[in-house]
Amino acid sequence: MKVAAVIAFYAAVFFWGWRQLRGKGSGLNRLLLGGLLGWAAYINLAGIAMVPHLSISSVYIVFFQPVGRAIIGWLGG
């Protein structure tokens, strides 16, 4: 039930935003709106389903965190 509510919310926001973006040059803006809302829905639904997912912080967790630990280890910390 929660998943259906989230999908309905994102669909409503998408259609509202689609109608607000009118005029010349709105094609790219509509594409960006769909991409951002699609990404947000993906992250939200993956969190609800408790499945592993990619996010902006994944790069930090996979790369920068181990490098930071290695640097701290080299410095004697």
C-alpha positions as CSV (number, residue, x, y, z in Angstrom):
1,M,0.0,0.0,0.0
2,K,2.9,2.3,0.8
3,V,4.5,1.7,-2.6
4,A,1.3,2.6,-4.4
5,A,0.9,5.8,-2.4
6,V,4.5,6.8,-3.2
7,I,4.0,6.1,-6.9
8,A,0.7,8.0,-7.0
9,F,2.4,11.0,-5.2
10,Y,5.3,11.1,-7.7
11,A,2.9,10.7,-10.7
12,A,0.8,13.6,-9.4
13,V,3.9,15.8,-8.9
14,F,5.2,14.9,-12.4
15,F,1.9,15.8,-14.1
16,W,1.6,19.0,-12.1
17,G,5.2,20.0,-13.0
18,W,4.6,19.0,-16.7
19,R,1.7,21.3,-16.9
20,Q,3.6,24.2,-15.2
21,L,6.5,23.9,-17.8
22,R,5.1,25.5,-20.9
23,G,6.5,27.6,-23.7
24,K,9.7,27.7,-25.7
25,G,12.6,25.6,-24.4
26,S,10.5,23.6,-22.0
27,G,11.5,20.3,-23.5
28,L,14.8,20.1,-21.7
29,N,13.1,21.3,-18.5
30,R,10.5,18.6,-18.8
31,L,13.3,16.0,-19.4
32,L,15.1,17.2,-16.3
33,L,11.9,17.1,-14.2
34,G,11.2,13.6,-15.3
35,G,14.8,12.5,-14.6
36,L,14.9,14.1,-11.1
37,L,11.5,12.8,-10.1
38,G,12.4,9.3,-11.5
39,W,15.6,9.2,-9.5
40,A,13.8,10.4,-6.4
41,A,11.2,7.8,-6.8
42,Y,13.8,5.1,-7.4
43,I,15.7,6.0,-4.2
44,N,12.4,6.2,-2.2
45,L,11.0,2.9,-3.4
46,A,14.4,1.1,-2.9
47,G,14.4,2.4,0.7
48,I,10.9,1.2,1.3
49,A,11.7,-2.2,-0.2
50,M,15.0,-2.4,1.8
51,V,17.0,-3.3,-1.3
52,P,20.6,-2.1,-2.1
53,H,20.5,0.9,-4.4
54,L,22.9,3.4,-6.0
55,S,22.9,7.0,-4.7
56,I,25.1,10.0,-4.7
57,S,26.7,8.8,-1.5
58,S,27.6,5.4,-3.0
59,V,30.7,7.0,-4.6
60,Y,31.8,8.3,-1.2
61,I,31.2,5.0,0.6
62,V,32.9,2.9,-2.1
63,F,35.9,5.1,-2.9
64,F,36.6,8.1,-0.6
65,Q,35.9,6.3,2.8
66,P,38.5,3.6,2.2
67,V,41.0,6.1,0.8
68,G,40.5,8.3,3.9
69,R,41.0,5.4,6.2
70,A,44.2,4.5,4.4
71,I,45.6,8.0,4.6
72,I,44.8,8.1,8.4
73,G,46.5,4.8,8.8
74,W,49.6,6.1,6.9
75,L,49.7,9.1,9.1
76,G,49.8,6.9,12.2
77,G,46.3,7.6,13.4
